[in-house]
């Protein structure tokens, strides 16, 4: 059977008359069958999806025109919505915590051709101590603005990634005294990263970034002031900054999670839930206003008479507002005067000393319960909050601080899911940013000869992958937290005893450095031995056995 379509049907099917004429046959004289779409989700004839035709564009064509407005809305929402602001803070607290520390792990097998655990331990202890002093100094050496420690910079970077979907910083070389190291980081508002007017038509410059033919960033164009600082002439001046120095030293740190190939900039995950966030805030405001209004009145008087009937009884509907007010005063005055005459000789219009009000005919008296007026905490609000929690990657219980319907198992499940989400963001954002700073610092420290554990004739920092071998490290951030400390401590002991974990991993879960903890335990044991204090309840039994 041949399938013949008129021009209108061909247009609906996405075919042209020429295509039908040339492709209706397979060249061998056999007609080709015209079939429907293979996927229901791509059907043009489904009544649910017929009008759903999203544009087919590249990643940058989708994102860059909408990024400025998306960033402005996420920034405003984070600034003015308590739940969203709390969720952003929750991210920082779950990823970075109060102290972001390195766990240095140099790869001796690459540097020496064989494993040298003794040198690794020496290098690790020295570098961690010296880097920690610089990174967490109260003089805020890592920050070019001298406002934040390394932990503060990482928290700010994570917060920027939450709101904008990306973070941006430049590497500075400062020589002011009494700096021991010149490396410093300058945080940059992502609004300042934009394309200069002279490069608007250049296909290699997108979103303020010049890329090569493979998509690798080469140069960043940074405004010298924020675009909204219209009083500053620098807001119309761009500074090009190459991503690296000629010898490979990093100059710009730009981190975002690439969702599609050829994507130049990042965008916040909050954008997908912005409408729900806005509706949630409006819902809470309306409910609160309604509750306040109800709480402002102890009681209300409700009338069953229609407005037209009342006006008709008062003399017609053509009266002016002043006439209506005068008529109402006269009507109510006469009514209450009659009641006063009636009540003057009555003694039964009280109940336990409380007066019973008399109202005009057709009205009733209704007491108002303070606080009523809306379903605060209702399932509707919970569903809206779940959208916000999903966008931020946290659990509903953590976002709303509502654990009233949560038991231990569900709390652990929620914490586990949040932990996995935060761990991935930590690895993609916080660890990369902190490792970039650590690499820059270690490069300077090695060139200045500040690391004494470096042996003679060791490989150059700039050859092959030796830089990666020198700078390899993990980062210990926020504690995972414990719901039931006894159960979870017992589980940790079982994992260690059965070879499923180790002291380093378990201490990192609690936000601690296992080496420092072991050294502290050794000091405490030595003090207990000095003062003849039993180490634990089994020590008395052991001492008795030794004495016997």
Secondary structure, DSSP 8 states (H G I E B T S, - for coil): ------HHHHHHTT--HHHHHHHSB-SSS-B------S-GGG-SS-TTTTT-------HHHHHHHHHHHHHHHHHHHHHH-HHHHHHHHHHHHHHTTT--EEEE---HHHHHSS--HHHHHHHHHHHHHHHHHHHT-TT-TTBTTS---HHHHHHHHHHHHHHHSEEEEEEEE---TT-S--EEEEE--GGGB---GGGTT-TTEETTEEE-TTS-EEEEEEESS-TT-TT-GGGG-EEEEESB-TT--B-EEEEE---STT--S---GGGGGHHHHHHHHHHHHHHHHHHHHHHT-SEEEEE-S-HHHHHHHTT-S---HHHHHHHHHHHHHHHHHHHHHHHHT---SEETTEE-----TTEEEEE--TT-SS-TT-HHHHHHHHHHHHHHT--HHHHHT--TT--HHHHHHHHHHHHHHHHHHIIIIIHHHHHHHHHHHHHHHHHTT--TT--TT---TTSTTHHHHHH-EEEE-S----SSHHHHHHHHHHHHHTTS--HHHHHHHTT--HHHHHHHHHHHHHHHHHTT--SSTTHHHHHHHHH-
